[in-house]
Amino acid sequence: MSDTWNKRTKAVHAGIRRSQYNEVSEAIYMTQGFVYDTAEAAEARFIEAGEDEFIYARYGNPTIAMFEDRIAALEGAEAGFATASGMAAVNGALTSMLKAGDHVVSARALFGSCLYILEDVLSRYGVEVTFVDGTDLGAWDAAIRPDTKAVFFESVSNPTLEVIDIKAVSALAHAVDATVIIDNVFATPVYSDAIAQGADVVVYSATKHIDGQGRALGGVILGTQEFIRKTVEPYMKHTGGSMSPFTAWMMLKGLETIDLRVRAQTASAQAIAEGLHADGKLAQVIYPGLPSHPQHALTKAQMGAGGTVLAIDAGSQAAAFKLLNTLEIVTISNNLGDAKSIATHPATTTHQRLSDETKAALGITPGLIRISVGLEDTDDLLGDLRAAIG
Ligand SMILES: *Cc1c(COP(=O)(O)O)cnc(C)c1O
């Protein structure tokens, strides 16, 4: 692979390892283990495994290595570790580097399971977490202390689509040598430049746009060679959250088409957001690509486009449920980044666990519907939504 390749080329070719048969499509190595020629060779490999030497699939496997190298190249990261799910990646990135007594600053607007790790899990092990409004740089500045070990945020929050300034928050964190860990799902690898903008560690749920067709759970942690090999890998390989080789193969195939899919889904999301906003029938149309979005300028500078997800507010839970039940093309489910358009009612599903006060503070209103725009015809989708909105 050449470093001068553009993202689309890397997404198709980076990381490939061909067997003696020179197959075109990546081989699936469905094996948990590997055979050593001699006892001495086994001993040597356990002391230090070389670049293309594998021991056990929980540690690594050729198909998984292809996926890790491809997504790392696409993201501009030195290395990656593939995980069984996005949550295994979020948990692995945080837990592998933190210990009792450490301090973390996190944005408050988080995916429910991310909030569970930061709020419930880490505190049980003596890690102190301060939550801030991620869009308020003054709040980050006030919360980050000389002893802060890490900052964590979703660069675009789920489901209210707040966009957080990666460059500015990273500068504040780096002033005290804190590690910047970003859950970058909504930005997608296509619109991400997070590492160049200051992130130290980028985490993806591969379940979303990387697979992009709703088939499998997966995740990946990306960072420096030092962080991945010395901090993440020992933790992940011994605690068991590794990706399966078959999943890695699906994710490799997903990466080959991710640029086309995400750009088409984003163009559709932009047109739908503009159409619904112009109709003026909804209490709110939230989309980072709309000039009315509070971080519209930041979105353009940081990502270049608004992404594949928008949120609308139907006004009440009853109106939201009626709207959802009237949709014919857009399906009711809770994945996102899928080829199929999906509508979610966060207050009663993905974010049900949160108290009413927390929901209100995060803008998760009873009428809020998150819409992940898929690959269907844009006019069909807009027609389906307009008919349901009435
Ligand atoms: C879906 C999601 C996750 C979790 O990923 P899984 O693959 O479902 O475990 C984490 N963060 C964000 C922002 C997500 O959207």
The ligand as an ORCA input file, in Angstrom:
! r2SCAN-3c Opt
* xyz 0 1
  C     -24.108      1.710     17.879
  C     -23.173      2.580     18.599
  C     -22.262      2.029     19.510
  C     -22.234      0.574     19.862
  O     -21.920     -0.265     18.811
  P     -22.363     -1.823     18.767
  O     -21.679     -2.334     17.548
  O     -23.853     -1.862     18.717
  O     -21.844     -2.455     20.023
  C     -21.399      2.905     20.157
  N     -21.421      4.230     19.909
  C     -22.276      4.783     19.033
  C     -22.242      6.250     18.801
  C     -23.180      3.980     18.346
  O     -24.043      4.532     17.482
*
